[in-house]
Amino acid sequence: MSTDQSQRSIRCLVAKVGLDGHDRGAHVIARAFRDAGFEVIYSGLHKAPDEIVQAAVQEDVNVLGISILSGAHNTLVPKIVDGLKEYDAFDDTLILVGGVIPDDDKEELKELGVAEVFGPGTPMEETVEYVREHAPER
């Protein structure tokens, strides 16, 4: 890894979308990202897809981490992707999804433009390293 890569600031939005009230994983990821030196914004609970899009655009984030355990990922994630495209923010935003996602749905999410899906038990270092290697330059 070049020094530029490790020194540059990576801005991340950790987002909870929909009615899912389980935010422990989002907090754990937010802390791990902060500890890794990333700038982290946490959306708080129960955000609508358009609220997450607005926050990602306004905060000019490199990375959008969507934490979802409710099973509504096939409905909510496409709305976020479409919203980012409307604002021309899709191409320079690394979209990650974390949570309990069935294998069949992982492929569909990736076809939509989600870069990676991290399930429960993924080591933090793996997620942090993935972000360092794939976060788009600003």
N, C-alpha and C positions, 0 to 999 in steps of 0.2 A: 504494500500500500504506500502510495506517495505521501509526502508530508502535507501537500495541498489537500489531499483527500481527507486526512485525519483532522486537519485544522479548520476546514470550511465548516460553516454552521449549517446544520441540517435542521429544518423546521418541520415538526411533525404535529399533525392533529390526530389525537386519539378520540374516536367518536363512538358513542353509543346511539344506535339508531332504533327507532320504533319503541315498542312498549316493554322491551326486555329490561327488567330491573336489576339484573345481575351485573355488578360493575367491578367485582374484585379483580378479574382478569385485566380489565382496562386500567385499573389503578396500578397493578403489578407491571404492566407494559410501560405505562407512563413513567413510573419510577425508574425502570431499567433503561429506558431511552434517555431520561434526564441524567442518570448516572453515567451513561455512555457519552455525555456531552452534547446531546441533541437539545434543541429548544423544543419544549413540549407544550401544546395547548390541549386541554381536556374539555370536551364538549359538555360534559354533564350528562345526566340521564334523559331518556325519552325525547330525543331530538328527531324531528321530521327530516326526511332526505333533503328537502330544500334548505333547511337550516344548516345542515352539515355542508352542503355545497357552498352556501354563502360564507360560512366560517372559513372553509378551505381557501376560497378565492380572496376574501378580505385579509386573511392572515398570510397569504402568499406562501403556503406550505409546499415543501418538496414531497412530503409523505403524508398520505391519509391512511390511518389504521382504523378499520371499522371492526368493532367488537360486537359480535352478534351471537346470541345463544337461543333466540326465540324460535328459530326455524323459518323466519320470514325473509331470509337472505335472498331468495330468488325473486322476491317482490321489491325489497328495499334497495339492494345493491344496484340493480339496473337503473333505478330512479336517480341514484347518486351519480352513476357513470354518465347518464344522459345530461344531468345538470352540469357536470364538469365540462362536457362537450359544448353545451350552450354557451358557456363562459370562456371557451377556448383554453380551459385549464387542464383538460384531460391529458394531453400529450406530455406535459411537464409535471405531472403528479404521479408518484408511485403509489398505487392503491394496493393495500394489504387487507386481508380479512382474517380475523382471528375468531375462533369459537368452534362449536360443534357443527361441522359441515359434512354431510354424507359425501363419500367419494364421488358419486355420480355428479353431484352438484358442483364439486370443485372444478371439474373440467368446464362446465357451463360458465362458471364465474370467470375462469381464465379466458375463455373465448370472448367474454364481454370486455375484458381489459384489466381484470384484477391480476396483479403481478404474481402474487403468491397467497396461499391459504395456510395459516398456521393453526394446527389443532391443539387441544389441551395437552400439556406435557412437553411442548416444544421447548428445548432449552433456550433461555433468554439470549445467550451468546449467539446462538444460531440466528435469531431474529435480528439482533443488533448488527451482526456481521452482514446479513442480507441487505439491511437498509444502507449500511456504509458502502457496500459494493454497487447498489442499484439506484440510490437516490439521485434524481436528475439534478444537474448543475443549474444554478440560477444566474 
